[in-house]
């Protein structure tokens, strides 16, 4: 798999641009058909896809089967969205020719595709956040073309999925260049893709360093373009005392699973657990330690990420005041993530920015606070987060609802009595918090809302009905929900 | 009016942050009441406001009376939006506890305010895009606090409006620091406001140089923040032959008025008129020249802008191939904008980037194409635009609908047989094209959509009903439109 040269990238984007000019006229029904055909072609790859993805990612079969289901499910969910059609936010203000002092013109607005989207495959979801993952699905649904840079950790998996997409385009009679698949290990490939004048937006899921570098490049272009980068977070979990008192063991069990699932390689993995010093907290830590020691180390996605975990974990454990609470009783082999729990006092955490950084892998840090005020100080000290979780009995939750308010300052999703992992793909999902969780908190990269990243509103003034897209025509031929003179309806 | 010091800015944002923590709990009805009270207090300023604005801006009374109506109208339109309530995009996915292989949690999402918004007053709309203009109205409607930097060209006007807002806050029993009014002539004030860690977003209307500087600063912050800058454009007008044949004189009349209204100081002023060489075009140019020569020069907003117009106009007129077609028969006095029309051949325009730049004032350039292909080349060579206009007979429009497609690549609003000036404040308005017309084409700065700049979605997972905002509660107490399990309704 050779890195794409500048010439290949240039050609890819020129071809994509030509394909875009045709693809943007495709109806919602046609785009839905494409997405469903891609899903079918991915299913048609059968066990070969799973076998290769297992080899490349070291993820277990069950997880990859689930992820394939998630990937095809996403494609079908966007197909549903397109078939229903109201997602374009059609808005109509009809003319008032005799208005004084000036007549009001006819104004109609809806969302139109941005153009060519560069998608960076993510290492930790070789299917659902990669080649035909949520970014590609939402960009194609928006009517945009997609140029994917395969993640170097799973080139064969990516290539197979790309072939499925190419087959689907052919079966649907659509231009091949709606989708392009490129390889690139070297940072230069990503840079050339982001800087190309025909690139209109970028989608990325991965590390802060990677995402921030793309964001900086894109901001410095002659024509800056949006980079929608999801860069992970430490996903705080607040443990309130009454909940620990009544169910410390089951909470510990749930969190131990969440922290170590897929070797802790989820951007929504709980990275810090914040509790108030007490017998209940001690009890909880004992339970959690016991579960963690029983969990076997699992092989990480690739050697680089395993080395990085090893390094970050070591750095974290030698910080002032940090105590190792538990690790797996089984020794970790090469490239395996050692499940690990440590603890630290709140004041030490507050003083040390290193402890605020994500440790990507099966690691979590318990923060012991002296009282609720310290818990709030911790929350206020945190950077933007994808998620935050509150474990609480209902009564204590209602008593401490100021904690929810505190979290609303910089968190994208707040979970009560659950775990942050398991990001549901649906309309109401928000996967994106304030920086540095993501580069643009206005948008989500999971769920149907993800399509909004790749469109922009255009207003059409005084257009004859024949020249309007169906979505804005007087008779509402697609029968979609529209805002007409400020009122929602289908008339 | 002394420039705000760093200490004053720091204090303003700390106070704003405290006010935000209270203000974000204000209901839609309370916020609507605030906006209506601000509108009433602006009206209460009576003729004093108009007199001072006339003195400071040199705009005529009728224009300022209209602008005051627009300003209070905007505030009331946002109040309507808040009272209706559906703008928060409430979305509910209900739990499926027995789903296999994993239960589906209850997920609810809506838009929440971003925090503290810094608004830069614009010189060319001392009321409607300044202190209590669209940016302030939409930010307050969103539940954000606002820190306004008054434009140095109209400090007294700005101060009066700020006083009206302060009175309204007091009458509504809301914290004073929801709104702060600062002065700043020096670039340092703007820089300190954008770089302050408690600033969450910035709204700006003005020059490319000003907007781009703020965008660059904000991108380079440790925590980058969005800058919604509207930086103007040259607003191409395509003149199709049949339309010129049938109504050259009335088109010329309409355009002459649009180009010279308010001394051409509108960001949507038509800056280039693109036609195909023909007798009709010659005829049109004669009519336009005749109208332009009859229009008297008008005083510009302030001396700096007048000097700049004078300079840019001179530069434009000495470019290769540019011919002066007409200017006002009346000599321009100090600080007056000389109404001017020039022309150039398409090939000269294509070769010369200087001619693609906005000349802010009563100036337009006619571009003569040899054929339609050249017209399309011109369109494709243009940067992002707020608007584009097509003047055409219906039949030729339908025959040349590819022109509309070309414009959809980088234009925010496309007008058929009208003029780009006169930006309607309504739901369907889009005031924002691709860069450099604005820094973020996903959003608009005019119309109810402007509120979306200052909010972000937050997902609440497994929340007890009592802890949910009214907008997301099971009984839908506010009776708003919501997306429930993918279906729009009020249930």
Interface residues (C-beta under 8 A of the other chain):
Chain A: X21 X24 X66 X80 X84 X86 X91 X92 X93 X101 X102 X104 X105 X107 X108 X109 X112 X114 X115 X215 X216 X219 X223 X224 X225 X226 X383 X384 X394 X397 X398 X401 X404 X405 X408 X409 X411 X412 X413 X414 X415 X416 X417 X418 X422 X424 X426 X427 X428 X429 X430 X434 X435 X436 X439 X440 X441 X442 X444 X449 X452 X455 X456 X457 X458 X459 X460 X461 X462 X463 X464 X466 X467 X481 X483 X485 X486 X488
Chain B: X21 X24 X66 X80 X84 X86 X91 X92 X93 X101 X102 X104 X105 X107 X108 X109 X112 X114 X115 X215 X216 X219 X223 X224 X225 X226 X383 X384 X394 X397 X398 X401 X404 X405 X408 X409 X411 X412 X413 X414 X415 X416 X417 X418 X422 X424 X426 X427 X428 X429 X430 X434 X435 X436 X439 X440 X441 X442 X444 X449 X452 X455 X456 X457 X458 X459 X460 X461 X462 X463 X464 X466 X467 X481 X483 X485 X486 X488
